[in-house]
Structure formats: structure tokens, C-alpha cells
Amino acid sequence: MMRQIRAGRSPRSGVNVVDSAALLAALSAIFHRVNAVEDVLIVCRKACLAIEADQVEEIGNVLCRCGVDPLFVQLRELSKVIEGLGGETYLTGDLGDDE
């Protein structure tokens, strides 16, 4: 089970401080779940394209446009946050600003 993210107050500034290790663990878990969903959509799209039916290509394109592409954008954003907290993902080092 994932560690709970705890927030507290910094004794000096009174600002909320989040346990960065717990936050990193939570974000990494989210990254891996989103990545798994992206993989499922990619496999479904490839399966649709392999069938060669008239509407199947359209289904594959919708899966890509509405599923894979937005999920990849989220994975890039999560990866940036995870890296900022000292972690890494398979996208570490491959992140471009080509949005």
C-alpha cells in the first residue's frame, strides 16, 4: 500500500511542508498506472489496424487522438514533477518542449 502523503507546518515560516519522499512515491505510482493505460490503448489501436475493416482505422485513430496522446502529455508532466523531487522515469532525459 502506498505511503500516505503527510503535510505539516514548517516551524520557521508556518508554510505547509509536504513529505517529499511520500509525494515522490505517490506520483511515481500514478505515472506507472497512467503508463499502463497508455500501453493498453496502443495495443488496442494496433489490433484495430491489423483487422483491416473500414471503420477500424477510424477507431484506431480515435484511440490514439483521444487516449494515447493526452495520456502521454500527462506522463511528461508527471515525469517533470518526479524529476524535480529527485526521482526518474523512463522519460527522464527524453523530455522535449515540443508541445
Secondary structure by P-SEA (a helix, b strand, c coil): ccccbbbbbcccccccccaaaaaaaaaaaaaaaaaaaaaaaaaaaaaaaaacccaaaaaaaaaaaacaaaaaaaaaaaaaaaaaacccccccccccccc
